[in-house]
Amino acid sequence: MNHKELITEIAAKMKLPRQEVERLLDATVAACTKQLGEGKTIGVQSFGNFEVRKKEEHLSVHPATHIRTLIPPKLVVNLKQSNILKDKIKDLPHHE
């Protein structure tokens, strides 16, 4: 689902104009980005907690050429899913 599809789905479910939902979603993303940028955790009930973690530097090996590359450390956003979300997705069919 992309940004536009998410807005359309929320607007239909909430019976709100798309423009209003888009402004609300954009404000939500901006607030979350600000909090994560400050190193804070964001908890969404029944979904999980988002937090920034440091990924240490590591070696990567290209599978075809076997060339080794040192990947520098970086910050990544991690989602620790809630038990409710885990239960909802555990029985979904696997897509391969």
N, C-alpha and C positions, 0 to 999 in steps of 0.2 A: 504494500500500500504506500503510495507516495503522498506528498503534502496535500495536493489538490483532492485526492480521493478521501483522505482523512477528513478534510474540511467538509466535503460533500456528505460524508456519512454522519458526522456529528451534527451538521445542520439539519439533516433529515430526521435524525433521532430526536433532537431537541426542538424541532420546529422553529428554527431561528434562521434569519437571513445569512447566507454564505459570508457576506462581508463582515458581519458581526463575529461569526465564528472564526474567520481568518484573523481578525484583530486580536481576539482572545487567545488563539493558539500562538500567534506571533509574540504576544506579551508573555505568555507562559514560557515559551522557549527562551526568550530574552532573560526572564527572571531566573530560570534554571541555569542558563549559561553563566550568569553573573555569580550565582551561588557556587557553582562548581569551580569557577575561576578564582574564587576566594578560598578554595580548599574545603568547602562545606559539603556535607552530605545532604542529599534530597531523598526524602522518604515519601513514597506514594502508596497509600494504604491499599492492600490487596494486590499490589503489583511488585513492589520491591524497593530497594535503596540504591541510588546512584551515588558513586563516589569516584574521586580522582585517585588513581594509584600510579606509582612510579614503576615503570617496567625497566628492569636492569639491562645493561648492554649484554649482548650475546652474539655468538657466532652463528651464521646462517650458511648453509651449503646449497648451492644451486644444483638441483637434481640431475640436470643434463650435462653440465660442464664440470661439476664437482669443484667449482671455484668457491672458496670460503670468503665471506664478507663479514666484517664486524659491524653489527647493528648498534648504533649509539643508544643510550638510555633515553626514554621519553615518557611523558605523562599520557595516560589513557583513562577513559571513563569506563568504569566497571559497574555492572548491574548485579546485585545480589538479589535474586528473585525471592518473593515471598512464598510461603508454603501454599497459599491459596492459588497463586499462579502456577506453581509446580504441579499441583493436583489437576488444574484445568488443562495443562498441556501434555501431561504424561500419557494420556490415552489417545492423543491425536495420531493419525496415521503418519508413518515416516515417508518423507518425499526424498527420493534419491535420483 
